[in-house]
Amino acid sequence: MTSKLVHLARRASVVLLAGGLLVAAGGPAGADVPEFWGGSQSEPVDPWHAVWLLVGIPLLLFVVITAIVIIPGVVKGERFTPGGQATADQWFGGPSSGTAALPAPDSDDSQAGGASGRW
């Protein structure tokens, strides 16, 4: 039991020491504000500009990406209803007639027909 306690104490001390070194090494930066930023007399940020930048632009990107994903399906006539029928298995980029368009194996050594179940 004591060996487990010693092992746990050793592990905790290593983790705490490593964390302490990281915090100590990452102290405040010694750099000054660049001169072309205007020094300490910088202009205040308009709150509406900050809201637009931090909320509006990400929301706009979300809407655009959602539209890019949803619109092709809507144009094809697919329905997006929660709890609707489960879609059949889909093969993206495969033949439109499904597996019937695949060539059957010609012989036992043929590579046609997909994966085999031989072990």
N, CA and C atoms as an extended XYZ file, in Angstrom:
357
Properties=species:S:1:pos:R:3:atomname:S:1:resname:S:1:resid:I:1 pbc="F F F"
N         0.822       -1.195        0.000 N   MET     1
C         0.000        0.000        0.000 CA  MET     1
C         0.863        1.255        0.000 C   MET     1
N         1.944        1.214        0.743 N   THR     2
C         2.791        2.401        0.805 CA  THR     2
C         3.501        2.654       -0.510 C   THR     2
N         3.802        1.586       -1.252 N   SER     3
C         4.468        1.804       -2.537 CA  SER     3
C         3.530        2.517       -3.509 C   SER     3
N         2.224        2.210       -3.429 N   LYS     4
C         1.270        2.920       -4.273 CA  LYS     4
C         1.180        4.384       -3.856 C   LYS     4
N         1.223        4.636       -2.566 N   LEU     5
C         1.154        6.008       -2.063 CA  LEU     5
C         2.400        6.793       -2.482 C   LEU     5
N         3.546        6.165       -2.392 N   VAL     6
C         4.793        6.810       -2.807 CA  VAL     6
C         4.763        7.082       -4.306 C   VAL     6
N         4.277        6.115       -5.074 N   HIS     7
C         4.188        6.283       -6.532 CA  HIS     7
C         3.236        7.434       -6.879 C   HIS     7
N         2.087        7.502       -6.198 N   LEU     8
C         1.128        8.571       -6.439 CA  LEU     8
C         1.709        9.927       -6.058 C   LEU     8
N         2.422        9.997       -4.928 N   ALA     9
C         3.035       11.259       -4.502 CA  ALA     9
C         4.116       11.696       -5.489 C   ALA     9
N         4.906       10.748       -5.975 N   ARG    10
C         5.950       11.075       -6.944 CA  ARG    10
C         5.337       11.600       -8.239 C   ARG    10
N         4.275       10.929       -8.701 N   ARG    11
C         3.613       11.354       -9.941 CA  ARG    11
C         2.998       12.751       -9.778 C   ARG    11
N         2.353       13.000       -8.635 N   ALA    12
C         1.742       14.311       -8.392 CA  ALA    12
C         2.805       15.399       -8.320 C   ALA    12
N         3.939       15.110       -7.682 N   SER    13
C         4.988       16.123       -7.580 CA  SER    13
C         5.581       16.448       -8.941 C   SER    13
N         5.733       15.448       -9.800 N   VAL    14
C         6.269       15.698      -11.142 CA  VAL    14
C         5.301       16.559      -11.947 C   VAL    14
N         4.008       16.238      -11.861 N   VAL    15
C         3.004       17.010      -12.598 CA  VAL    15
C         2.962       18.443      -12.085 C   VAL    15
N         2.972       18.623      -10.767 N   LEU    16
C         2.934       19.976      -10.207 CA  LEU    16
C         4.203       20.762      -10.538 C   LEU    16
N         5.347       20.105      -10.494 N   LEU    17
C         6.598       20.785      -10.833 CA  LEU    17
C         6.605       21.209      -12.296 C   LEU    17
N         6.164       20.321      -13.192 N   ALA    18
C         6.123       20.666      -14.614 CA  ALA    18
C         5.144       21.810      -14.860 C   ALA    18
N         3.989       21.768      -14.220 N   GLY    19
C         3.022       22.855      -14.369 CA  GLY    19
C         3.551       24.168      -13.826 C   GLY    19
N         4.237       24.096      -12.678 N   GLY    20
C         4.822       25.308      -12.110 CA  GLY    20
C         5.889       25.913      -13.000 C   GLY    20
N         6.697       25.074      -13.624 N   LEU    21
C         7.725       25.577      -14.539 CA  LEU    21
C         7.094       26.239      -15.765 C   LEU    21
N         6.022       25.650      -16.271 N   LEU    22
C         5.339       26.261      -17.410 CA  LEU    22
C         4.756       27.625      -17.053 C   LEU    22
N         4.154       27.721      -15.877 N   VAL    23
C         3.574       28.998      -15.453 CA  VAL    23
C         4.679       30.025      -15.224 C   VAL    23
N         5.786       29.613      -14.618 N   ALA    24
C         6.881       30.543      -14.361 CA  ALA    24
C         7.538       31.011      -15.652 C   ALA    24
N         7.667       30.113      -16.626 N   ALA    25
C         8.301       30.483      -17.889 CA  ALA    25
C         7.394       31.354      -18.739 C   ALA    25
N         6.115       31.240      -18.550 N   GLY    26
C         5.170       32.018      -19.358 CA  GLY    26
C         4.744       33.291      -18.671 C   GLY    26
N         5.625       33.910      -17.929 N   GLY    27
C         5.310       35.153      -17.224 CA  GLY    27
C         4.960       36.265      -18.197 C   GLY    27
N         4.774       37.459      -17.673 N   PRO    28
C         4.385       38.569      -18.548 CA  PRO    28
C         5.461       38.864      -19.591 C   PRO    28
N         4.993       39.193      -20.764 N   ALA    29
C         5.922       39.485      -21.857 CA  ALA    29
C         6.597       40.829      -21.607 C   ALA    29
N         7.836       40.932      -22.033 N   GLY    30
C         8.585       42.158      -21.837 CA  GLY    30
C         8.471       43.106      -23.012 C   GLY    30
N         7.609       42.803      -23.969 N   ALA    31
C         7.499       43.639      -25.155 CA  ALA    31
C         6.639       44.870      -24.869 C   ALA    31
N         6.913       45.926      -25.583 N   ASP    32
C         6.131       47.150      -25.466 CA  ASP    32
C         5.157       47.210      -26.643 C   ASP    32
N         4.182       48.095      -26.527 N   VAL    33
C         3.211       48.264      -27.607 CA  VAL    33
C         3.931       48.844      -28.815 C   VAL    33
N         3.723       48.286      -30.020 N   PRO    34
C         4.377       48.830      -31.204 CA  PRO    34
C         4.024       50.309      -31.411 C   PRO    34
N         4.991       51.060      -31.937 N   GLU    35
C         4.805       52.499      -32.099 CA  GLU    35
C         3.692       52.836      -33.073 C   GLU    35
N         3.516       52.012      -34.122 N   PHE    36
C         2.502       52.345      -35.119 CA  PHE    36
C         1.086       52.050      -34.612 C   PHE    36
N         0.930       51.449      -33.401 N   TRP    37
C        -0.389       51.228      -32.819 CA  TRP    37
C        -0.878       52.480      -32.094 C   TRP    37
N        -0.067       53.451      -31.937 N   GLY    38
C        -0.470       54.681      -31.290 CA  GLY    38
C        -0.105       54.745      -29.821 C   GLY    38
N         0.704       53.848      -29.367 N   GLY    39
C         1.133       53.878      -27.977 CA  GLY    39
C        -0.006       53.559      -27.031 C   GLY    39
N        -0.008       54.236      -25.873 N   SER    40
C        -1.033       53.952      -24.869 CA  SER    40
C        -2.318       54.728      -25.133 C   SER    40
N        -2.297       55.713      -26.053 N   GLN    41
C        -3.486       56.492      -26.366 CA  GLN    41
C        -4.208       55.913      -27.582 C   GLN    41
N        -4.522       54.623      -27.565 N   SER    42
C        -5.235       54.042      -28.696 CA  SER    42
C        -6.719       54.404      -28.605 C   SER    42
N        -7.367       54.393      -29.754 N   GLU    43
C        -8.776       54.763      -29.805 CA  GLU    43
C        -9.631       53.648      -29.213 C   GLU    43
N       -10.726       53.990      -28.537 N   PRO    44
C       -11.602       52.947      -27.996 CA  PRO    44
C       -12.328       52.209      -29.127 C   PRO    44
N       -12.663       50.969      -28.881 N   VAL    45
C       -13.340       50.143      -29.870 CA  VAL    45
C       -14.843       50.350      -29.728 C   VAL    45
N       -15.508       50.588      -30.859 N   ASP    46
C       -16.954       50.732      -30.870 CA  ASP    46
C       -17.590       49.395      -30.507 C   ASP    46
N       -18.517       49.354      -29.533 N   PRO    47
C       -19.112       48.075      -29.129 CA  PRO    47
C       -19.848       47.372      -30.271 C   PRO    47
N       -20.494       48.111      -31.149 N   TRP    48
C       -21.209       47.482      -32.261 CA  TRP    48
C       -20.238       46.843      -33.247 C   TRP    48
N       -19.098       47.477      -33.418 N   HIS    49
C       -18.074       46.890      -34.279 CA  HIS    49
C       -17.568       45.575      -33.685 C   HIS    49
N       -17.369       45.549      -32.370 N   ALA    50
C       -16.912       44.328      -31.701 CA  ALA    50
C       -17.963       43.227      -31.802 C   ALA    50
N       -19.238       43.580      -31.618 N   VAL    51
C       -20.311       42.583      -31.723 CA  VAL    51
C       -20.370       42.042      -33.146 C   VAL    51
N       -20.270       42.906      -34.132 N   TRP    52
C       -20.295       42.464      -35.525 CA  TRP    52
C       -19.128       41.530      -35.813 C   TRP    52
N       -17.967       41.901      -35.317 N   LEU    53
C       -16.770       41.113      -35.583 CA  LEU    53
C       -16.797       39.763      -34.873 C   LEU    53
N       -17.243       39.730      -33.622 N   LEU    54
C       -17.170       38.506      -32.827 CA  LEU    54
C       -18.417       37.632      -32.910 C   LEU    54
N       -19.569       38.203      -33.303 N   VAL    55
C       -20.806       37.427      -33.373 CA  VAL    55
C       -21.350       37.390      -34.795 C   VAL    55
N       -21.411       38.531      -35.440 N   GLY    56
C       -22.052       38.629      -36.746 CA  GLY    56
C       -21.339       37.846      -37.830 C   GLY    56
N       -20.046       37.991      -37.917 N   ILE    57
C       -19.289       37.301      -38.974 CA  ILE    57
C       -19.319       35.786      -38.785 C   ILE    57
N       -19.091       35.236      -37.570 N   PRO    58
C       -19.221       33.787      -37.420 CA  PRO    58
C       -20.632       33.284      -37.706 C   PRO    58
N       -21.654       34.041      -37.307 N   LEU    59
C       -23.027       33.642      -37.596 CA  LEU    59
C       -23.291       33.658      -39.095 C   LEU    59
N       -22.770       34.652      -39.779 N   LEU    60
C       -22.913       34.723      -41.236 CA  LEU    60
C       -22.221       33.529      -41.907 C   LEU    60
N       -21.030       33.180      -41.447 N   LEU    61
C       -20.333       32.019      -41.987 CA  LEU    61
C       -21.119       30.732      -41.734 C   LEU    61
N       -21.721       30.607      -40.552 N   PHE    62
C       -22.533       29.442      -40.242 CA  PHE    62
C       -23.713       29.330      -41.204 C   PHE    62
N       -24.388       30.433      -41.446 N   VAL    63
C       -25.547       30.424      -42.346 CA  VAL    63
C       -25.118       30.086      -43.773 C   VAL    63
N       -24.013       30.650      -44.231 N   VAL    64
C       -23.549       30.391      -45.597 CA  VAL    64
C       -23.149       28.919      -45.766 C   VAL    64
N       -22.411       28.370      -44.817 N   ILE    65
C       -21.990       26.977      -44.915 CA  ILE    65
C       -23.204       26.047      -44.842 C   ILE    65
N       -24.152       26.359      -43.963 N   THR    66
C       -25.373       25.547      -43.885 CA  THR    66
C       -26.133       25.589      -45.189 C   THR    66
N       -26.234       26.763      -45.800 N   ALA    67
C       -26.936       26.884      -47.076 CA  ALA    67
C       -26.220       26.099      -48.165 C   ALA    67
N       -24.894       26.146      -48.178 N   ILE    68
C       -24.131       25.406      -49.190 CA  ILE    68
C       -24.375       23.904      -49.049 C   ILE    68
N       -24.565       23.424      -47.839 N   VAL    69
C       -24.782       21.999      -47.622 CA  VAL    69
C       -26.232       21.609      -47.914 C   VAL    69
N       -27.194       22.431      -47.529 N   ILE    70
C       -28.613       22.076      -47.617 CA  ILE    70
C       -29.189       22.303      -49.012 C   ILE    70
N       -28.810       23.368      -49.690 N   ILE    71
C       -29.459       23.753      -50.954 CA  ILE    71
C       -29.372       22.671      -52.032 C   ILE    71
N       -28.247       21.983      -52.259 N   PRO    72
C       -28.254       20.947      -53.299 CA  PRO    72
C       -29.279       19.840      -53.043 C   PRO    72
N       -29.469       19.450      -51.804 N   GLY    73
C       -30.470       18.435      -51.499 CA  GLY    73
C       -31.880       18.929      -51.721 C   GLY    73
N       -32.127       20.190      -51.403 N   VAL    74
C       -33.462       20.763      -51.603 CA  VAL    74
C       -33.761       20.869      -53.094 C   VAL    74
N       -32.764       21.233      -53.884 N   VAL    75
C       -32.956       21.337      -55.330 CA  VAL    75
C       -33.285       19.960      -55.925 C   VAL    75
N       -32.674       18.898      -55.388 N   LYS    76
C       -32.940       17.547      -55.868 CA  LYS    76
C       -34.296       17.027      -55.394 C   LYS    76
N       -34.906       17.698      -54.444 N   GLY    77
C       -36.205       17.273      -53.949 CA  GLY    77
C       -36.142       16.437      -52.689 C   GLY    77
N       -34.979       16.353      -52.043 N   GLU    78
C       -34.875       15.599      -50.798 CA  GLU    78
C       -35.583       16.372      -49.696 C   GLU    78
N       -36.160       15.620      -48.763 N   ARG    79
C       -36.860       16.260      -47.652 CA  ARG    79
C       -36.009       16.150      -46.405 C   ARG    79
N       -35.974       17.213      -45.651 N   PHE    80
C       -35.231       17.249      -44.399 CA  PHE    80
C       -36.226       17.387      -43.262 C   PHE    80
N       -36.787       16.274      -42.832 N   THR    81
C       -37.744       16.309      -41.735 CA  THR    81
C       -37.217       15.451      -40.601 C   THR    81
N       -37.300       15.940      -39.385 N   PRO    82
C       -36.849       15.121      -38.261 CA  PRO    82
C       -37.794       13.939      -38.067 C   PRO    82
N       -37.237       12.803      -37.811 N   GLY    83
C       -38.029       11.609      -37.585 CA  GLY    83
C       -38.614       11.022      -38.861 C   GLY    83
N       -38.104       11.444      -40.000 N   GLY    84
C       -38.594       10.924      -41.273 CA  GLY    84
C       -38.079        9.522      -41.527 C   GLY    84
N       -38.333        9.036      -42.704 N   GLN    85
C       -37.890        7.701      -43.057 CA  GLN    85
C       -36.367        7.647      -43.110 C   GLN    85
N       -35.849        6.506      -42.728 N   ALA    86
C       -34.398        6.324      -42.800 CA  ALA    86
C       -33.995        6.222      -44.269 C   ALA    86
N       -32.920        6.872      -44.612 N   THR    87
C       -32.458        6.817      -45.993 CA  THR    87
C       -31.783        5.482      -46.259 C   THR    87
N       -31.875        5.045      -47.476 N   ALA    88
C       -31.208        3.800      -47.869 CA  ALA    88
C       -29.703        4.040      -47.892 C   ALA    88
N       -28.967        2.958      -47.913 N   ASP    89
C       -27.515        3.097      -48.007 CA  ASP    89
C       -27.170        3.867      -49.273 C   ASP    89
N       -26.192        4.735      -49.152 N   GLN    90
C       -25.809        5.563      -50.286 CA  GLN    90
C       -24.367        5.271      -50.656 C   GLN    90
N       -24.114        5.294      -51.936 N   TRP    91
C       -22.766        5.113      -52.441 CA  TRP    91
C       -22.417        6.381      -53.186 C   TRP    91
N       -21.667        7.263      -52.565 N   PHE    92
C       -21.331        8.551      -53.157 CA  PHE    92
C       -20.320        8.352      -54.273 C   PHE    92
N       -20.661        8.821      -55.450 N   GLY    93
C       -19.775        8.732      -56.589 CA  GLY    93
C       -19.827        7.393      -57.296 C   GLY    93
N       -20.665        6.497      -56.837 N   GLY    94
C       -20.771        5.181      -57.460 CA  GLY    94
C       -21.756        5.199      -58.622 C   GLY    94
N       -21.959        4.053      -59.266 N   PRO    95
C       -22.902        3.998      -60.380 CA  PRO    95
C       -24.322        4.309      -59.909 C   PRO    95
N       -25.100        4.948      -60.767 N   SER    96
C       -26.452        5.345      -60.374 CA  SER    96
C       -27.383        4.150      -60.232 C   SER    96
N       -27.084        3.028      -60.888 N   SER    97
C       -27.950        1.857      -60.792 CA  SER    97
C       -27.573        0.957      -59.624 C   SER    97
N       -26.629        1.372      -58.808 N   GLY    98
C       -26.256        0.608      -57.626 CA  GLY    98
C       -25.270       -0.493      -57.941 C   GLY    98
N       -25.340       -1.566      -57.165 N   THR    99
C       -24.367       -2.644      -57.314 CA  THR    99
C       -24.604       -3.491      -58.555 C   THR    99
N       -25.762       -3.323      -59.226 N   ALA   100
C       -26.029       -4.089      -60.445 CA  ALA   100
C       -25.058       -3.712      -61.559 C   ALA   100
N       -24.488       -2.504      -61.508 N   ALA   101
C       -23.570       -2.051      -62.549 CA  ALA   101
C       -22.158       -2.570      -62.340 C   ALA   101
N       -21.890       -3.216      -61.221 N   LEU   102
C       -20.546       -3.716      -60.954 CA  LEU   102
C       -20.295       -5.008      -61.727 C   LEU   102
N       -19.067       -5.209      -62.208 N   PRO   103
C       -18.772       -6.458      -62.915 CA  PRO   103
C       -18.677       -7.613      -61.927 C   PRO   103
N       -19.166       -8.740      -62.344 N   ALA   104
C       -19.070       -9.949      -61.518 CA  ALA   104
C       -17.703      -10.577      -61.718 C   ALA   104
N       -17.204      -11.333      -60.758 N   PRO   105
C       -15.896      -11.974      -60.928 CA  PRO   105
C       -15.946      -13.022      -62.030 C   PRO   105
N       -14.930      -13.016      -62.878 N   ASP   106
C       -14.863      -13.955      -63.996 CA  ASP   106
C       -14.367      -15.325      -63.543 C   ASP   106
N       -13.429      -15.337      -62.612 N   SER   107
C       -12.864      -16.589      -62.127 CA  SER   107
C       -12.542      -16.434      -60.650 C   SER   107
N       -11.983      -17.473      -60.048 N   ASP   108
C       -11.648      -17.401      -58.624 CA  ASP   108
C       -10.524      -16.413      -58.342 C   ASP   108
N        -9.654      -16.165      -59.338 N   ASP   109
C        -8.528      -15.256      -59.158 CA  ASP   109
C        -8.868      -13.822      -59.532 C   ASP   109
N       -10.082      -13.577      -59.977 N   SER   110
C       -10.479      -12.242      -60.435 CA  SER   110
C       -10.561      -11.277      -59.258 C   SER   110
N       -10.192      -10.034      -59.504 N   GLN   111
C       -10.270       -8.997      -58.490 CA  GLN   111
C       -11.569       -8.207      -58.579 C   GLN   111
N       -12.423       -8.507      -59.544 N   ALA   112
C       -13.682       -7.795      -59.716 CA  ALA   112
C       -14.671       -8.250      -58.640 C   ALA   112
N       -15.597       -7.404      -58.307 N   GLY   113
C       -16.649       -7.795      -57.383 CA  GLY   113
C       -16.451       -7.322      -55.956 C   GLY   113
N       -15.404       -6.619      -55.660 N   GLY   114
C       -15.237       -6.053      -54.325 CA  GLY   114
C       -14.486       -6.970      -53.380 C   GLY   114
N       -14.665       -6.750      -52.097 N   ALA   115
C       -13.932       -7.506      -51.088 CA  ALA   115
C       -14.463       -8.936      -50.982 C   ALA   115
N       -13.592       -9.824      -50.651 N   SER   116
C       -14.004      -11.216      -50.509 CA  SER   116
C       -14.027      -11.593      -49.041 C   SER   116
N       -14.704      -12.692      -48.732 N   GLY   117
C       -14.810      -13.131      -47.351 CA  GLY   117
C       -13.892      -14.285      -47.041 C   GLY   117
N       -12.860      -14.491      -47.819 N   ARG   118
C       -11.933      -15.602      -47.567 CA  ARG   118
C       -10.924      -15.206      -46.501 C   ARG   118
N       -10.692      -16.104      -45.559 N   TRP   119
C        -9.729      -15.808      -44.490 CA  TRP   119
C        -8.623      -16.791      -44.521 C   TRP   119
